């Protein structure tokens, strides 16, 4: 079963969804775990600041 906790751990589900999409794309492109996690955190921070 797929665990989508990232959608509910952020203040906005939209920010969590955006981070999930960025994480999937970067992981698919064989980026390191550090790069993926940094990018996801940056996306959530940016999205929550905008929203």
Kinemage of the C-alpha trace (Angstrom):
@kinemage 1
@onewidth
@group {chain A} dominant
@subgroup {mainchain}
@vectorlist {calphas} color= white
{ca unk a 1} P 0.000 0.000 0.000
{ca unk a 2} L 1.277 3.436 -0.952
{ca unk a 3} L 1.862 5.767 1.985
{ca unk a 4} L 1.247 9.408 1.036
{ca unk a 5} L 2.051 10.943 4.407
{ca unk a 6} L 3.834 13.831 2.686
{ca unk a 7} L 0.428 15.203 1.680
{ca unk a 8} L -0.741 15.474 5.275
{ca unk a 9} L 2.455 16.538 7.048
{ca unk a 10} L 2.534 19.955 5.393
{ca unk a 11} L 0.218 22.874 6.106
{ca unk a 12} L -1.149 22.649 2.581
{ca unk a 13} L -1.822 19.463 0.646
{ca unk a 14} L -0.907 21.338 -2.522
{ca unk a 15} L 2.610 21.956 -1.177
{ca unk a 16} L 2.929 18.287 -0.262
{ca unk a 17} L 1.765 17.214 -3.701
{ca unk a 18} L 4.236 19.551 -5.410
{ca unk a 19} L 7.084 18.196 -3.271
{ca unk a 20} L 6.019 14.629 -4.051
{ca unk a 21} L 6.074 15.321 -7.790
{ca unk a 22} L 9.486 17.003 -7.603
{ca unk a 23} L 10.829 14.117 -5.537
{ca unk a 24} L 9.575 11.512 -7.992
{ca unk a 25} L 11.063 13.327 -10.981
{ca unk a 26} L 14.448 13.878 -9.337
{ca unk a 27} L 14.630 10.295 -8.050
{ca unk a 28} L 13.740 9.043 -11.526
{ca unk a 29} L 16.659 11.073 -12.909
{ca unk a 30} L 19.007 9.265 -10.470
{ca unk a 31} L 19.745 12.271 -8.260
{ca unk a 32} L 21.198 11.608 -4.811
{ca unk a 33} L 18.997 11.302 -1.749
{ca unk a 34} L 20.413 14.576 -0.437
{ca unk a 35} L 19.490 16.423 -3.642
{ca unk a 36} L 15.982 14.959 -3.671
{ca unk a 37} L 15.297 15.748 -0.017
{ca unk a 38} L 16.738 19.262 -0.302
{ca unk a 39} L 14.626 19.996 -3.376
{ca unk a 40} L 11.463 18.649 -1.714
{ca unk a 41} L 12.048 20.741 1.411
{ca unk a 42} L 12.686 23.810 -0.737
{ca unk a 43} L 9.480 23.232 -2.693
{ca unk a 44} L 7.403 22.865 0.477
{ca unk a 45} L 8.971 25.967 2.021
{ca unk a 46} L 8.377 28.011 -1.129
{ca unk a 47} L 4.829 26.759 -1.687
{ca unk a 48} L 3.780 27.402 1.909
{ca unk a 49} L 5.241 30.900 1.729
{ca unk a 50} L 3.261 31.621 -1.443
{ca unk a 51} L 0.027 30.029 -0.244
